[in-house]
């Protein structure tokens, strides 16, 4: 099976799982479904499946963790788009959740997706070896989504003005706000199985560099678009340090991430492919953020 066919197969798997999870009769579900099922590349779940492949964990066992990281990611997007945060009226080419359902329902939809993610983490049948690691992995999800991870990064994002940002604080912000969930996704396979300290360090390095590259890529694409829109100023690597330097960072992070894959025990072609996708930089189209 080619890498592209494998990715397509995994994407169908995660779409079917998300559709199944988001069933019910709650009046909040339309807003949750609207946000989660409206597109997106499912980059974090695909990383989770590719990590499982590299460490010998089946897609079926990775699935609850892949679905959970996507639920957490989409909760963060709903809240990011709110007027109190980034004040975005559009997401993936359609009105943001708060524009379609109101700020109150959007806020609650995000809350519900976060709690549903942790409910999902407790489900799914795992082999005895993976089952022993489930609790530790749930803890890793909580840290990646919480004060030391994504939420902590969002605090930095809204509290630091672009003029206050240094290179050091830029990387700290990115590692938390964007990098924490991406790095966690890359580590899912390793966290579900026995692995050596050297292999664990390698996948952590890969995930860290991928998270940095992901946000730098977004910053390059967003810099020109954001300059012409009436939204709160947020730290941006390309705007702060220039497009040429930002592209240099991007190339460096991707190269360092790819070199880390050489130390992993299993097939890494899909991880490599997902990492190299971040080299593609396209002009951002108005009202679309379809890669996130």
Order of alpha helices (4+ residues) and beta strands (2+ residues): alpha-alpha-alpha-alpha-beta-beta-alpha-alpha-alpha-alpha-alpha-alpha-alpha-alpha-alpha-alpha-alpha
